[in-house]
Amino acid sequence: MIKTGPALADALIRAWHSGQPLDSETATRLAPPDPASAYRIQRQVGDALGWFPGGRPKAWKIGAASRESLPTAAPIADRAVIASPARFDMSGCHTMIGIEVELAIRLARPLGAGSSAADVRSAIGSVMAAIEICDVRASSPAWSQLPPLFRLADQQMNRCLLLAPPAANVWPDDCADIEVRLEINGQDTLRQRGGHPLVDPLYRLPWLAEHVANEYPQGLQAGDIITTGTWTGLYEARPGDHIRASFAGFGEVELKVAA
């Protein structure tokens, strides 16, 4: 009989405490049966590890492969939101340092259930370049081979969020044409215009406002941070990497991975 729910929450809590990832067979066997179960596990893990001293998350990530696909979300621990530039040690992760280049927003006012696209835009207080560092608390030949619902329960692979200083107080109307750049060790790894799978990364934020209100009655509040999905895919960093990422007009974020 396949165990779900508390068994996976307990296994993930042990992995965070010990620094030792689950093996892929255990991760697959304990994967939750549906998104609702995965979100319950997210909360159980966060509560057990004391990630939200104020009683609710103050930062969130959201992702969706396309406008037609089901969006997913995860809270980010208070202590996992850090300022750029930063230095990161591979020993701080379980299996990898995955780099996703994103734009993040900080809210100037609350966003509750039923918020519209216009409400989302009017609530933005600042916009900043960001790198989400991804990790997965299970070993596997490739992270993508692990069940998606395991990855969702595992905080949607979040390890931390690295933020540049705020660069603007309004969301760009021409976000499909923004130049994004990823530089590794002084060399351009990616330089392109646009590239976000939703074209407008704010497209699914009304869904997020509803989701957060269902999870935490206070909903999204002024000062909360939302990171809106990768423009560059996921790059697996190596020891010694020096990473810079930027959006034209929205600042630069910098990360050094300890050798």
Secondary structure, 3 states (H helix, E strand, C coil): CCCCCHHHHHHHHHHHHHCCCECHHHHHHHCCCCHHHHHHHHHHHHHHCCCCCCCCCCEEEEECCCCCCCCEEEECCHHHEEECCEEECHHHCCCCCEEEEEEEEEECCCECCCCCHHHHHHHEEEEEEEEEEECCCECCCCHHHCCHHHHHHCHHHEEEEEECCCCECCCCCCHHHCEEEEEECCEEEEEEECCCCCCCHHHHHHHHHHHHHHHCCCCECCCCEEECCCCCCCEECCCCCEEEEEECCCCEEEEEECC
